[in-house]
Amino acid sequence: MRLLMLAVLCVTALAPASANAQPLPLRGQLAGLAFLLGDWSNGRGVVAETGGTSTGRSSFTAEVDGTVLLRRDHTDLFDKAGKAAGGFDQMMWIYAEGGTLHADYADDRHVIHYTSAAVTPDRSVTFTSAAQPGAPQFQLSYVLQSPTTLDVTFAIKPPAAPAWQIIAKGELTHSR
């Protein structure tokens, strides 16, 4: 159940940044992720494991003088019948280290360390955790479909599995 919630957290998204604050520009390797900045809402997703759905909101802000991108989310879960099945908050911080982008995700029970990122500047980013013997590998992708639409996909590769399996997939709308 927590893996399910972990999956959904990556797809739908919390705590919007102040509406009056001017966003800091992202610096260095983070500059290509500027498309993520701001408040995203109306998140809707599908949870593959349960057949349920999720809704949520997400906020991406530049922090530490533009050297960290902070994501804050809230996700509400629904079962197959559309009945509320809980919710949760999560955070992820994205930063450059050792010449590559990293991201660390946390909710109240999980931590995922993404050790690499494939970036198409101002269009998409895919974070991937390191492969470790006997442990699943995770992948989180954001693809900008239009200036106001962001597709989000969270996938897992179980130990010794040949391919990624999508756990949750959804879409967020930017409140520009």
C-alpha positions in Angstrom: 0.0 0.0 0.0 2.8 2.4 0.8 4.5 1.6 -2.5 1.2 2.6 -4.1 1.1 5.8 -2.2 4.8 6.4 -3.1 3.9 6.0 -6.8 0.9 8.3 -6.7 2.9 11.0 -4.9 5.2 11.3 -7.9 2.3 11.6 -10.3 0.0 14.0 -8.6 0.9 16.8 -6.5 0.9 20.6 -2.3 1.7 23.8 -0.7 1.8 26.3 -3.5 4.4 29.1 -3.3 3.4 32.6 -2.5 1.4 34.1 -5.4 3.1 37.4 -5.0 6.7 36.2 -4.9 8.9 36.6 -7.9 10.6 33.2 -8.7 14.3 33.0 -8.5 16.0 31.9 -11.7 17.5 28.5 -11.6 21.3 28.4 -12.0 23.8 26.1 -13.6 22.6 22.6 -14.5 19.2 23.4 -13.1 18.5 26.2 -15.7 17.0 23.6 -18.1 14.4 22.7 -15.6 12.8 26.2 -15.4 9.7 24.8 -17.1 8.8 23.1 -13.8 8.8 26.3 -11.8 5.5 27.5 -10.3 2.2 26.0 -9.1 0.6 23.1 -10.8 -2.9 21.9 -9.9 -5.8 19.9 -11.1 -3.5 16.9 -11.0 -5.2 13.7 -12.2 -3.7 10.4 -12.3 -4.3 6.6 -12.6 -2.7 4.1 -10.2 -1.9 1.0 -12.1 -1.7 -1.3 -9.1 -5.2 -0.6 -7.8 -7.1 0.7 -10.7 -7.8 3.7 -8.5 -7.2 7.4 -9.3 -5.5 10.3 -7.6 -5.8 14.1 -7.6 -3.3 16.6 -6.3 -1.3 19.8 -6.6 2.4 20.5 -6.8 4.7 23.5 -6.4 8.2 23.9 -7.7 10.3 26.7 -6.3 13.9 27.8 -6.8 15.7 27.8 -3.4 19.2 28.5 -2.1 19.9 31.2 -4.6 18.6 29.1 -7.5 20.9 26.1 -6.8 18.1 23.9 -5.5 14.7 23.2 -7.1 12.2 22.2 -4.3 9.0 20.3 -5.1 6.2 20.1 -2.6 3.1 18.0 -3.2 -0.2 16.8 -1.8 -2.0 13.8 -3.2 -5.4 12.5 -2.5 -6.2 8.8 -3.4 -9.4 7.2 -4.5 -10.4 3.6 -5.0 -11.9 2.0 -8.1 -15.3 3.2 -7.1 -14.1 6.8 -6.6 -14.3 6.6 -2.8 -11.6 8.6 -0.9 -8.8 6.2 0.1 -6.4 8.6 2.0 -3.8 11.2 1.0 -0.3 12.2 1.8 2.3 15.0 1.5 5.8 14.7 0.0 8.9 16.7 -1.0 11.7 16.3 -3.5 14.8 18.5 -3.8 16.7 18.6 -7.0 20.4 19.7 -7.1 23.6 19.4 -9.1 26.4 17.4 -7.6 29.5 16.0 -9.2 28.6 17.2 -12.6 25.1 15.6 -12.7 21.7 16.3 -11.4 20.4 14.4 -8.4 17.1 14.4 -6.6 16.0 13.2 -3.2 12.4 12.3 -2.6 10.8 11.9 0.8 7.3 11.2 2.2 6.5 10.0 5.7 7.7 6.5 5.0 10.0 6.5 2.0 13.1 8.1 0.6 14.3 7.7 -3.0 17.7 8.9 -4.1 17.7 9.7 -7.8 21.4 9.6 -8.9 21.0 10.7 -12.6 18.8 12.8 -14.8 18.3 13.0 -18.5 17.3 16.6 -19.4 15.9 18.1 -22.6 16.2 21.7 -21.6 12.8 23.5 -21.1 11.0 20.3 -22.2 11.5 17.2 -20.1 13.5 15.5 -17.4 13.8 11.9 -16.3 15.3 11.0 -13.0 16.6 7.5 -12.3 17.8 5.9 -9.1 20.9 3.7 -9.1 20.6 0.0 -9.7 21.4 -1.9 -6.5 21.5 -5.7 -6.1 18.2 -7.0 -4.7 16.5 -3.6 -4.7 14.0 -2.0 -7.1 15.1 0.9 -9.3 12.8 3.9 -9.7 12.3 6.4 -12.5 10.4 9.7 -12.5 9.7 11.6 -15.7 8.2 15.1 -16.3 7.3 16.0 -19.9 6.0 19.5 -20.8 3.2 18.9 -23.3 2.2 22.6 -23.6 3.0 25.7 -21.6 0.2 24.7 -19.1 0.3 20.9 -19.2 2.8 18.6 -17.6 2.8 14.8 -17.9 4.2 12.9 -15.0 5.2 9.2 -15.0 6.5 7.1 -12.1 7.9 3.7 -12.9 9.7 0.8 -11.2 12.1 -1.9 -12.3 11.9 -4.7 -9.8 15.2 -6.6 -9.1 16.3 -8.6 -12.2 13.4 -7.4 -14.3 14.2 -6.6 -17.9 11.9 -3.5 -18.3 10.3 -0.6 -16.5 6.8 -1.0 -15.2 4.6 2.1 -15.0 3.1 2.4 -11.5 1.4 5.7 -11.9 0.8 8.2 -14.7 -0.9 11.6 -14.6 -1.1 15.2 -15.7 -0.8 18.5 -14.0 -2.1 22.0 -15.1 0.0 25.1 -14.5 -1.9 27.9 -12.9 -0.3 30.7 -15.0 
